[in-house]
Structures are given as C-alpha cells and as structure tokens.
Amino acid sequence: MQKNTKELSETAMADETQHFFQKIIVTNEEILKLRNLLYGLKLRALNAQILSANSGSFAISYGVVAIEIIRFNEKIQRVNESLASSIGVILGMACELQKISKRNQLILLSIQKAVERKSNPSNYSQFKSNANFNTSEMDMLESQLQKEFSELHLQVKNSIKLCLEGRTVSLQTRIESATIIENQKLFLAVAESFDTALNIIESSYRYLIKLW
C-alpha cells in the first residue's frame, strides 16, 4: 500500500512538472508569435509614414498616427521582452528546484535504507542535515517562484490595459484613413492590419492570463 501511494505521488509530481514546462513552451510560442507580428506591423507603419510624407499636406495627420502606431508597437515589444525575461527566471528557478528535489529524494532514500538496516544514526546524521538544508532551500525557491508567478500575471494583466491605448490609436487610424483621398486603400490597409494585430495581441494576453 505504501509503495502504491509513493508511486501515485511520484506520478502526480511528474504530471505537474510536465504541465509546468508545457506552459513555459506555450508562453514562449505566444511571445515569438507576437514578436513576428509586431515586426510586420512596424514595417507597415513605417511605410505609411513615408507614404504620408510624399502624399501632400492632406496626409500629414496620418503620418502622426503612423508614429503613434510605432510607439505602441515599441511599448508592446518592451512588454514582450519583459515577459520573456520573467519566463527565463522562472524556468531557471524551476530547473534548480527540480534538481534539488531529485537530490533530496536520493538522500531520503539512503536514510530510509539505513534505518531499515538499523545502522548507527551517527552514520547518516550528515545525510539528515543535508536533507533538512535541501528542504529549506526548496521552500525558499517555491516561495520565490510564487512571487515570480504573481509578477508574471500582473505583467500580462497590465499588457491588456495597454491594448486599450491601442484601441484609441486604431480608431484614430481609421478616421484619418477615411479622410484621405490619394492612396486611401494603402492607408486603410495599414489601419486594418493594425486592428487585426491588436485583436491577436489582446487575445494572446488574455490566453496567457488564464494559463498562469
């Protein structure tokens, strides 16, 4: 019965670890997706800025809007870099926690065998000290991980608020596009691509909030 309980516990820990690393992979994939999306959006905004400069005085205001798109783009990029950095820290701490946990399991197993063989306690007293130290270290790492998780969740939550700022820029972009006659289709294409990108960005952040 004890063996079955231990096996169930180890299986549960393995499943939990697998789920955790799966979340890391998915998060990195989302960050990479947004990074590629933002790169394409920035190119479109830069082209719109150049086009507005060559389209006469009536398109000057669109150039200002294009700058706002680029600024928003840069803000989201900084958010993504911060998320990537946080994920790197969490991954490093999780790997260290897993390494200490495995080491501690071996130490506890050695102590258990020594007890079963009725060995002199002084022979494995150092093992006990090491096990206690590892347990304290794991508790500390787990506490730090929880703080990092909370910080990551807050970062993503604030990113969704940033998307509201993007909605204002998107509205301005559509209004300016509607007032331009020359090259209007090109300006509208930029407005539509920005709106589409914004939907994808917000959707990704909402997904990451649920994930973490």
C-alpha positions as CSV (number, residue, x, y, z in Angstrom):
1,M,0.0,0.0,0.0
2,Q,2.8,2.4,0.9
3,K,4.6,1.6,-2.3
4,N,1.4,2.3,-4.3
5,T,0.9,5.6,-2.5
6,K,4.5,6.6,-3.3
7,E,4.1,5.7,-6.9
8,L,0.9,7.8,-7.2
9,S,2.7,10.7,-5.6
10,E,5.7,10.5,-8.0
11,T,3.3,10.2,-10.9
12,A,1.4,13.3,-9.7
13,M,4.7,15.2,-9.4
14,A,5.7,14.1,-12.9
15,D,2.4,15.3,-14.4
16,E,2.7,18.6,-12.6
17,T,6.2,19.1,-13.8
18,Q,5.2,18.2,-17.4
19,H,2.3,20.6,-17.2
20,F,4.5,23.4,-15.9
21,F,7.1,23.0,-18.7
22,Q,4.3,22.8,-21.2
23,K,3.1,26.2,-20.0
24,I,6.6,27.6,-20.5
25,I,6.7,26.3,-24.1
26,V,3.3,27.7,-24.9
27,T,4.2,31.1,-23.4
28,N,7.4,31.3,-25.4
29,E,5.5,30.4,-28.6
30,E,3.0,33.2,-27.9
31,I,5.8,35.7,-27.3
32,L,7.5,34.6,-30.5
33,K,4.2,34.9,-32.5
34,L,3.7,38.4,-31.2
35,R,7.3,39.4,-31.9
36,N,6.9,38.4,-35.6
37,L,3.5,40.1,-35.7
38,L,4.9,43.4,-34.3
39,Y,7.8,43.3,-36.7
40,G,5.5,43.2,-39.7
41,L,3.2,45.9,-38.2
42,K,6.2,48.2,-37.6
43,L,7.2,47.9,-41.3
44,R,3.7,48.8,-42.4
45,A,3.6,51.8,-40.1
46,L,7.0,53.0,-41.3
47,N,5.8,52.6,-45.0
48,A,2.6,54.6,-44.1
49,Q,4.8,57.3,-42.5
50,I,6.9,57.6,-45.7
51,L,3.8,57.5,-47.9
52,S,2.1,60.2,-45.9
53,A,5.2,62.4,-46.3
54,N,5.0,62.0,-50.0
55,S,1.2,62.4,-50.4
56,G,1.0,66.1,-49.7
57,S,-0.3,68.2,-46.8
58,F,-3.6,66.4,-46.6
59,A,-1.9,63.3,-45.4
60,I,0.4,64.9,-42.8
61,S,-2.0,64.0,-39.9
62,Y,-1.8,60.3,-41.0
63,G,1.9,60.5,-40.5
64,V,1.3,61.5,-36.9
65,V,-1.0,58.5,-36.4
66,A,1.6,56.2,-38.0
67,I,4.1,57.4,-35.4
68,E,1.6,56.5,-32.7
69,I,1.3,53.0,-34.1
70,I,5.1,52.7,-34.0
71,R,5.2,54.0,-30.4
72,F,2.5,51.5,-29.4
73,N,4.4,48.8,-31.2
74,E,7.6,49.6,-29.2
75,K,5.6,49.5,-25.9
76,I,4.3,46.0,-26.7
77,Q,7.8,44.9,-27.7
78,R,9.1,46.0,-24.3
79,V,6.3,44.2,-22.6
80,N,7.2,41.0,-24.5
81,E,10.9,41.3,-23.7
82,S,10.0,41.7,-20.0
83,L,7.7,38.6,-20.2
84,A,10.5,36.6,-21.9
85,S,12.9,37.7,-19.2
86,S,10.4,36.6,-16.4
87,I,9.9,33.3,-18.1
88,G,13.7,32.8,-18.2
89,V,13.9,33.5,-14.5
90,I,11.0,31.2,-13.7
91,L,12.5,28.4,-15.9
92,G,15.9,28.7,-14.2
93,M,14.4,28.6,-10.7
94,A,12.1,25.6,-11.6
95,C,15.0,23.6,-13.0
96,E,17.1,24.3,-9.9
97,L,14.1,23.3,-7.7
98,Q,13.7,20.1,-9.7
99,K,17.4,19.3,-9.3
100,I,17.4,19.8,-5.5
101,S,14.2,17.8,-5.2
102,K,15.8,14.8,-7.0
103,R,18.9,15.1,-4.9
104,N,16.9,15.2,-1.8
105,Q,14.9,12.1,-2.8
106,L,18.1,10.1,-3.1
107,I,19.3,11.3,0.3
108,L,15.9,10.4,1.9
109,L,16.0,7.0,0.3
110,S,19.5,6.4,1.6
111,I,18.4,7.4,5.1
112,Q,15.4,5.1,4.9
113,K,17.6,2.2,3.9
114,A,20.0,2.9,6.7
115,V,17.1,3.0,9.2
116,E,15.7,-0.3,7.8
117,R,19.2,-1.9,8.3
118,K,19.3,-0.5,11.8
119,S,22.5,1.3,11.2
120,N,24.1,3.6,13.8
121,P,22.3,7.0,13.5
122,S,25.7,8.8,13.6
123,N,26.5,7.1,10.3
124,Y,23.8,9.0,8.5
125,S,23.4,12.2,10.6
126,Q,25.1,14.2,7.9
127,F,22.6,12.9,5.4
128,K,19.8,14.2,7.7
129,S,21.4,17.6,7.9
130,N,21.8,17.7,4.1
131,A,18.1,16.7,3.7
132,N,17.0,19.4,6.1
133,F,19.1,22.0,4.2
134,N,17.7,20.9,0.9
135,T,14.1,21.1,2.2
136,S,14.7,24.7,3.4
137,E,16.2,25.6,0.1
138,M,13.2,24.1,-1.8
139,D,10.8,26.0,0.4
140,M,12.7,29.2,-0.3
141,L,12.7,28.5,-4.1
142,E,9.0,27.7,-4.1
143,S,8.2,30.9,-2.3
144,Q,10.3,32.9,-4.8
145,L,8.6,31.1,-7.7
146,Q,5.1,32.1,-6.4
147,K,6.3,35.7,-6.3
148,E,7.5,35.4,-9.9
149,F,4.2,33.8,-11.0
150,S,2.3,36.7,-9.4
151,E,4.6,39.2,-11.1
152,L,4.2,37.5,-14.4
153,H,0.4,37.5,-14.0
154,L,0.5,41.2,-13.2
155,Q,2.7,42.0,-16.2
156,V,0.2,40.3,-18.6
157,K,-2.8,42.0,-16.9
158,N,-1.2,45.4,-17.4
159,S,-0.5,44.5,-21.0
160,I,-4.2,44.1,-21.6
161,K,-4.7,47.6,-20.2
162,L,-2.1,48.8,-22.7
163,C,-4.3,47.3,-25.5
164,L,-7.0,49.9,-24.6
165,E,-4.5,52.5,-25.6
166,G,-4.0,50.7,-28.8
167,R,-7.8,50.8,-29.4
168,T,-7.7,54.6,-29.3
169,V,-4.8,54.6,-31.8
170,S,-6.7,52.2,-34.0
171,L,-9.8,54.5,-34.0
172,Q,-7.6,57.5,-35.0
173,T,-6.0,55.5,-37.8
174,R,-9.4,54.6,-39.3
175,I,-10.7,58.2,-39.0
176,E,-7.6,59.6,-40.7
177,S,-7.7,56.9,-43.4
178,A,-11.3,57.8,-44.3
179,T,-10.4,61.5,-44.9
180,I,-7.5,60.7,-47.3
181,I,-8.3,60.5,-51.0
182,E,-5.0,59.8,-52.6
183,N,-3.6,56.3,-51.8
184,Q,-6.6,55.8,-49.5
185,K,-6.6,52.0,-50.0
186,L,-3.0,51.7,-48.8
187,F,-3.7,53.8,-45.7
188,L,-6.8,51.8,-45.0
189,A,-4.8,48.5,-45.3
190,V,-2.5,49.8,-42.6
191,A,-5.5,50.6,-40.4
192,E,-7.0,47.2,-40.9
193,S,-3.7,45.4,-40.3
194,F,-3.2,47.3,-37.1
195,D,-6.7,46.5,-35.9
196,T,-6.2,42.8,-36.7
197,A,-2.8,42.8,-34.9
198,L,-4.4,44.4,-31.9
199,N,-7.0,41.7,-31.7
200,I,-4.4,39.0,-31.9
201,I,-2.2,40.8,-29.2
202,E,-5.1,41.1,-26.8
203,S,-6.3,37.6,-27.4
204,S,-2.8,36.3,-26.7
205,Y,-2.5,38.2,-23.4
206,R,-5.9,37.0,-22.3
207,Y,-4.9,33.5,-23.0
208,L,-1.7,33.9,-21.0
209,I,-3.6,35.3,-18.0
210,K,-5.7,32.1,-18.0
211,L,-2.6,30.0,-18.5
212,W,-0.8,31.5,-15.5
